[in-house]
Amino acid sequence: MNMVNRKARLVGLVTIILIVLFVLFVINKMISYVNRPKEKVQNIEVKNDGFNLNINGNYLTYVEVNDDYNDEGAKANINGQDISDEVIISYYKNDTQVSNIDTKSVATYIVKYEVASNNKTKEKTRVVIVTDSKKPNLTVPDATTITSDEVASYDVESGVVATDNTGIVSFKCENTLLAIPGDYVIKCSAEDGNGNKTERNRLVKVINGIEFDYNGNLLIKYPKDSKKNYTYKYSLDNGQTWLDASDTENLNVKSGNVIALVLEDGNYKMSSTYYIK
């Protein structure tokens, strides 16, 4: 029995010691939290001495190139009295004071707000970054149809328009056309001075031009395009008289000049002349 009593007392003693250690640990954590260092917050007064200055809006502000910058100003008060109209605003670029924020080009500015009262001065700053995040606008014509004999002189950049918010932009289109009938995808791209780039594709359809085949009779093959409103004509008197034709015309002509004409929506598209000796 004595042995049992000694073990019970030992277990009770250990339990009391563990409880005391836990209580001491909790008390130590509470003391550390109470005595923790005060945090400092940007643009917020930790100690209120009755004289306050705070900027309106965000400390870091972005504005796009050539957009208007409207400063949001700052609020100041002393002992509850509003003195915001006494705040002096100044602008700095590369540590040099400037008259305003020029949004015509990419740059970083510091806006300084100062107010003085009773021989005390408060100062706050704002960072304004003029940036260019907008890609150029690039428009390309709808699908264009040309004939194989027009390929050599055709400008693949014809009708392509590029604009940008900076006012300065360049564009180019890759000329991959061949004098072989088919559909050609032309890659065009536009880039501004700050590296923003836009890409667009345009479609150019190359079809056969007017073809002649003479073997006693003259066979005229006109170009066809299901999406174009083509009409065909020919003349045997050097253009004084024009006769209607189908897309394939077989003429019994033994000599002279034959002019073949293609109209698109009633307007001149192309013509070609075959000389029969």
GIKAUR-V955983 format. One record per backbone hydrogen bond with DSSP energy under -0.5 kcal/mol. NH is the residue of the N-H (numbers start at 1). CO is the residue of the C=O. Records with the same first field share a line. If there is no record, write none. Layout:
BEGIN
NH=CO ; CO
END
This chain:
BEGIN
5=1
6=2
7=3
8=4
9=5
10=6
11=7
12=8
13=9
14=10
15=11
16=12
17=13
18=14
19=15
20=16
21=17
22=18
23=19
24=20
25=21
26=22
27=23
28=24
29=25
30=26
31=27
32=28
33=29
34=30
35=31
36=33
44=41
48=46
49=47
52=77
54=75
56=73
61=59 ; 127
63=129
65=131
66=103
67=64
70=68
71=69
75=54
77=52
78=81
79=50
81=78
83=76
84=76
86=83
87=84
88=114
90=112
91=98
92=110
93=96
96=93
98=91
102=100
103=101
105=102
107=130
109=128
110=92
111=126
112=90 ; 110
113=124
114=88
115=122
117=120
120=117
122=115
124=113
126=111
127=59
128=109 ; 126
129=61 ; 127
130=107 ; 128
131=63 ; 129
137=163
138=136
139=161
144=203
146=205
148=207
150=147
151=147 ; 148
153=150
154=150 ; 151
156=154
158=155
160=157
161=139
163=137
167=164
169=167
170=191
172=189
174=187
176=174
180=178
182=206
184=204
186=184 ; 202
187=185
188=186 ; 200
189=172
190=198
191=170
192=196
193=168
195=192
198=190
200=188
202=186
204=184
205=144
206=182 ; 204
207=146 ; 205
211=221
213=219
215=213 ; 217
217=215
218=251
219=213 ; 217
220=218 ; 249
221=211 ; 219
222=220 ; 247
228=225
230=228
231=263
232=245
233=261
234=243
235=259
240=237
243=234
245=232
249=220
251=218 ; 249
253=251
256=276
258=274
259=235
260=258 ; 272
261=233
262=270
263=231
264=267
265=229 ; 263
267=264
269=262
270=262
272=260
274=258
276=256 ; 274
277=275
END
